[in-house]
Amino acid sequence: MASMKQKDSSTAPRRRRVSEAIEIAKDYQTDVYWQGEVVWRYSDWKKQSRASRELVAAV
């Protein structure tokens, strides 16, 4: 159980930094990379947000 707590506490700063990077990436319309890997894609977010807006408009 202790190892899980250590793992969770070590990922918290990563999650915070990725979340901050995502907010910036939305403005610059770009993807977010972490250690050379794409962890968030602007194009996926754009499609999802567009679909959400269309769903709301249809209601």
mmCIF file of the C-alpha atoms, coordinates in Angstrom:
data_MODEL
# 
_entry.id   MODEL 
# 
loop_
_atom_site.group_PDB 
_atom_site.id 
_atom_site.type_symbol 
_atom_site.label_atom_id 
_atom_site.label_alt_id 
_atom_site.label_comp_id 
_atom_site.label_asym_id 
_atom_site.label_entity_id 
_atom_site.label_seq_id 
_atom_site.pdbx_PDB_ins_code 
_atom_site.Cartn_x 
_atom_site.Cartn_y 
_atom_site.Cartn_z 
_atom_site.occupancy 
_atom_site.B_iso_or_equiv 
_atom_site.pdbx_formal_charge 
_atom_site.auth_seq_id 
_atom_site.auth_comp_id 
_atom_site.auth_asym_id 
_atom_site.auth_atom_id 
_atom_site.pdbx_PDB_model_num 
ATOM 1  C CA . MET A 1 1  ? 0.000   0.000  0.000   1.00 0.00 ? 1  MET A CA 1 
ATOM 2  C CA . ALA A 1 2  ? 2.846   2.406  0.750   1.00 0.00 ? 2  ALA A CA 1 
ATOM 3  C CA . SER A 1 3  ? 4.218   1.989  -2.755  1.00 0.00 ? 3  SER A CA 1 
ATOM 4  C CA . MET A 1 4  ? 0.873   3.039  -4.248  1.00 0.00 ? 4  MET A CA 1 
ATOM 5  C CA . LYS A 1 5  ? 0.858   6.205  -2.175  1.00 0.00 ? 5  LYS A CA 1 
ATOM 6  C CA . GLN A 1 6  ? 4.381   7.027  -3.326  1.00 0.00 ? 6  GLN A CA 1 
ATOM 7  C CA . LYS A 1 7  ? 3.381   6.464  -6.927  1.00 0.00 ? 7  LYS A CA 1 
ATOM 8  C CA . ASP A 1 8  ? 0.303   8.684  -6.579  1.00 0.00 ? 8  ASP A CA 1 
ATOM 9  C CA . SER A 1 9  ? 2.268   11.489 -4.957  1.00 0.00 ? 9  SER A CA 1 
ATOM 10 C CA . SER A 1 10 ? 4.948   11.348 -7.659  1.00 0.00 ? 10 SER A CA 1 
ATOM 11 C CA . THR A 1 11 ? 2.386   11.629 -10.471 1.00 0.00 ? 11 THR A CA 1 
ATOM 12 C CA . ALA A 1 12 ? 0.602   14.641 -8.970  1.00 0.00 ? 12 ALA A CA 1 
ATOM 13 C CA . PRO A 1 13 ? 3.235   17.182 -10.122 1.00 0.00 ? 13 PRO A CA 1 
ATOM 14 C CA . ARG A 1 14 ? 3.239   15.582 -13.590 1.00 0.00 ? 14 ARG A CA 1 
ATOM 15 C CA . ARG A 1 15 ? -0.542  15.843 -13.835 1.00 0.00 ? 15 ARG A CA 1 
ATOM 16 C CA . ARG A 1 16 ? -0.460  19.468 -12.746 1.00 0.00 ? 16 ARG A CA 1 
ATOM 17 C CA . ARG A 1 17 ? 2.225   20.352 -15.305 1.00 0.00 ? 17 ARG A CA 1 
ATOM 18 C CA . VAL A 1 18 ? 0.417   18.494 -18.081 1.00 0.00 ? 18 VAL A CA 1 
ATOM 19 C CA . SER A 1 19 ? -2.856  20.228 -17.166 1.00 0.00 ? 19 SER A CA 1 
ATOM 20 C CA . GLU A 1 20 ? -1.141  23.608 -17.319 1.00 0.00 ? 20 GLU A CA 1 
ATOM 21 C CA . ALA A 1 21 ? 0.460   22.698 -20.642 1.00 0.00 ? 21 ALA A CA 1 
ATOM 22 C CA . ILE A 1 22 ? -2.931  21.658 -22.042 1.00 0.00 ? 22 ILE A CA 1 
ATOM 23 C CA . GLU A 1 23 ? -4.448  25.034 -21.222 1.00 0.00 ? 23 GLU A CA 1 
ATOM 24 C CA . ILE A 1 24 ? -1.575  26.768 -23.023 1.00 0.00 ? 24 ILE A CA 1 
ATOM 25 C CA . ALA A 1 25 ? -1.759  24.320 -25.943 1.00 0.00 ? 25 ALA A CA 1 
ATOM 26 C CA . LYS A 1 26 ? -5.421  25.194 -26.507 1.00 0.00 ? 26 LYS A CA 1 
ATOM 27 C CA . ASP A 1 27 ? -4.423  28.816 -27.145 1.00 0.00 ? 27 ASP A CA 1 
ATOM 28 C CA . TYR A 1 28 ? -1.600  27.822 -29.484 1.00 0.00 ? 28 TYR A CA 1 
ATOM 29 C CA . GLN A 1 29 ? -3.582  24.984 -31.112 1.00 0.00 ? 29 GLN A CA 1 
ATOM 30 C CA . THR A 1 30 ? -0.836  22.438 -30.607 1.00 0.00 ? 30 THR A CA 1 
ATOM 31 C CA . ASP A 1 31 ? -0.308  19.016 -29.027 1.00 0.00 ? 31 ASP A CA 1 
ATOM 32 C CA . VAL A 1 32 ? 1.259   18.376 -25.614 1.00 0.00 ? 32 VAL A CA 1 
ATOM 33 C CA . TYR A 1 33 ? 4.261   16.090 -25.315 1.00 0.00 ? 33 TYR A CA 1 
ATOM 34 C CA . TRP A 1 34 ? 5.702   14.496 -22.184 1.00 0.00 ? 34 TRP A CA 1 
ATOM 35 C CA . GLN A 1 35 ? 9.082   12.795 -22.403 1.00 0.00 ? 35 GLN A CA 1 
ATOM 36 C CA . GLY A 1 36 ? 8.834   12.559 -26.177 1.00 0.00 ? 36 GLY A CA 1 
ATOM 37 C CA . GLU A 1 37 ? 5.300   11.134 -26.287 1.00 0.00 ? 37 GLU A CA 1 
ATOM 38 C CA . VAL A 1 38 ? 2.055   12.876 -27.195 1.00 0.00 ? 38 VAL A CA 1 
ATOM 39 C CA . VAL A 1 39 ? -0.117  12.974 -24.072 1.00 0.00 ? 39 VAL A CA 1 
ATOM 40 C CA . TRP A 1 40 ? -2.833  15.293 -25.418 1.00 0.00 ? 40 TRP A CA 1 
ATOM 41 C CA . ARG A 1 41 ? -3.864  16.138 -28.967 1.00 0.00 ? 41 ARG A CA 1 
ATOM 42 C CA . TYR A 1 42 ? -5.397  19.456 -29.913 1.00 0.00 ? 42 TYR A CA 1 
ATOM 43 C CA . SER A 1 43 ? -7.232  17.893 -32.853 1.00 0.00 ? 43 SER A CA 1 
ATOM 44 C CA . ASP A 1 44 ? -8.944  15.356 -30.558 1.00 0.00 ? 44 ASP A CA 1 
ATOM 45 C CA . TRP A 1 45 ? -9.997  18.105 -28.148 1.00 0.00 ? 45 TRP A CA 1 
ATOM 46 C CA . LYS A 1 46 ? -11.277 20.246 -31.021 1.00 0.00 ? 46 LYS A CA 1 
ATOM 47 C CA . LYS A 1 47 ? -13.419 17.378 -32.357 1.00 0.00 ? 47 LYS A CA 1 
ATOM 48 C CA . GLN A 1 48 ? -14.767 16.627 -28.888 1.00 0.00 ? 48 GLN A CA 1 
ATOM 49 C CA . SER A 1 49 ? -15.581 20.233 -28.087 1.00 0.00 ? 49 SER A CA 1 
ATOM 50 C CA . ARG A 1 50 ? -17.248 20.704 -31.483 1.00 0.00 ? 50 ARG A CA 1 
ATOM 51 C CA . ALA A 1 51 ? -19.375 17.590 -30.926 1.00 0.00 ? 51 ALA A CA 1 
ATOM 52 C CA . SER A 1 52 ? -20.368 18.865 -27.472 1.00 0.00 ? 52 SER A CA 1 
ATOM 53 C CA . ARG A 1 53 ? -21.433 22.226 -28.895 1.00 0.00 ? 53 ARG A CA 1 
ATOM 54 C CA . GLU A 1 54 ? -23.470 20.523 -31.622 1.00 0.00 ? 54 GLU A CA 1 
ATOM 55 C CA . LEU A 1 55 ? -25.184 18.311 -29.069 1.00 0.00 ? 55 LEU A CA 1 
ATOM 56 C CA . VAL A 1 56 ? -26.119 21.304 -26.921 1.00 0.00 ? 56 VAL A CA 1 
ATOM 57 C CA . ALA A 1 57 ? -27.437 23.175 -29.972 1.00 0.00 ? 57 ALA A CA 1 
ATOM 58 C CA . ALA A 1 58 ? -29.600 20.199 -30.946 1.00 0.00 ? 58 ALA A CA 1 
ATOM 59 C CA . VAL A 1 59 ? -31.341 20.128 -27.562 1.00 0.00 ? 59 VAL A CA 1 
# 
